[in-house]
C-alpha cells in the first residue's frame, strides 16, 4: 500500500508539472483516466486517485468518471500543491477536541476543502482526495464502530484505523431543561437543530428519533458544527439538537446523554507516514492534559492502531 500511495503522489505531481509548465492550460480537457494511466505507466485506479486529489485541490474541475477541465486558477493551485508535499490532508467529521489537536500540530495537517462529515469524508478518501478521514459511524449489524465503513470506502482494501478518543454525544437543551426533555421520544413536535447530511451526528439523531417512533418536524436550523448546534439551542433558534457534551458545556446548556462513540481516523496504510506529527502531538502529555480538560472524552485508548476488521 505504501507503493500504491507513492505512485498516486507521483502521478499527481506529473499532472501538476504539466499545469505549471503550461502543457495543460486553463480550460483544457485533461486526458482520460485510461490515457493518463497509459502515458505514465500506472493502473487506471492510480490515475483516478490522482485526479481525485487534483479535483479537491481545485487544479481540475468535473465530476468523477467524466473528462475534467483545468480550472482558471489552476497554476496558483498547482504551485500550492507543490508547497504542501508531505502534509496530511484530512477530511471527515467535526469535533472540538480535533480542532484543539490540529491547532497544536500546525501546518503538518490541513483540512480538505470538502468532505465534511463522516460519510462525505470517507467518500473523499475513496476518491483519493484525502489521506485520512475522521469518522464515527456504528454498524448496527456488527456493533463495531467505523471498521465496515472504512473498508468499504477503500473498495475492500486494508484500511488502518487510528483511535483518537471516545466521546459522549447527547441531546442539548436550554439550561434548566424547561421543556422537560428526558429522552428522544420527548422531541416529538420540537424544533430541532440538525447537522448537515452526511454527518454522523445527523445519522445518530435520525436513528434515535426513529427508534422512539418520532417523526421529525420539517428541518429547521442546519448547523456546521457541534458548537453550532449548541449555540442554536442557547439562542432559542432550536429547542434541542444532538452534539458532544463539551459543546453543551461551552454555552452552559443542559445535556441528556445518548451514547459513547469511537472517534477515529481511517487511513490507507500507505499514508501512515504522514500521520507521524499527529501521532506524536496526540501522545504528548501537554496535549493529553488539554484534551482531558474537555468534558465527555475518554482518552484511555488514544493512539491505538488497528486494521479494519
Order of alpha helices (4+ residues) and beta strands (2+ residues): alpha-alpha-alpha-beta-beta-alpha-beta-alpha-beta-alpha-beta-alpha-beta-beta-alpha-beta-alpha-beta-alpha-beta-alpha-alpha-beta-beta
